[in-house]
Amino acid sequence: HRSCMLARQCVSDTVRTVTFNVMGPHSRASHNAGGSVRRNLTCLPISTIAQQAGHHAVDFWSLDVEGHELAVLSHDWEAHGVSVNALMVEDHH
């Protein structure tokens, strides 16, 4: 039995709040709003998001966090009871 979940949350290595500047295709988390709409988002580790959804295993995880991949992946989600079978990371230079 498989299911799909789209997490409309900010993913991070720790729980924290960031300001997200909504600017269409150029949206990003930063301190320079530049005329954009600003939204505060709570970032959570992937283990917390999976546990809140009632999942202990992630079959496929597509990660695209605009250059912050290493920070997100440094969180030890397996220590929190969540295993990841396949991971696709989109790398931005």
Residue, then its C-alpha position, 0 to 999 in steps of 0.5 A: h500500500r502506497s500513498c503520497m504526501l506533499a509537505r507544504q512546509c519548510v524543511s530544515d535540520t532543526v525547528r526554526t522560523v524563517t521569512f520567505n519572500v514570495m516573488g513568483p518564480h524567484s521566491r526564496a528565504s532571505h532577509n532582503a524582501g525587495g518588494s515581495v510579500r513576506r511570510n514567516l514559515t516554521c521549518l521542521p526536520i523531515s523526521t518531524i514531518a514524517q512522524q506528524a503524518g504517521h509515516h515511519a518510512v519514506d519510499f521516495w523523497s525529492l529534495d529541492v531546497e535551493g542550495h541548503e541540501l547539506a544542512v537538511l540532510s545533516h539531520d539524523w532522521e533514522a535516529h528519530g525512527v524514520s527511514v528513507n529508501a530513495l532520495m533525489v536531490e536537486d543541486h543548484h550551484 
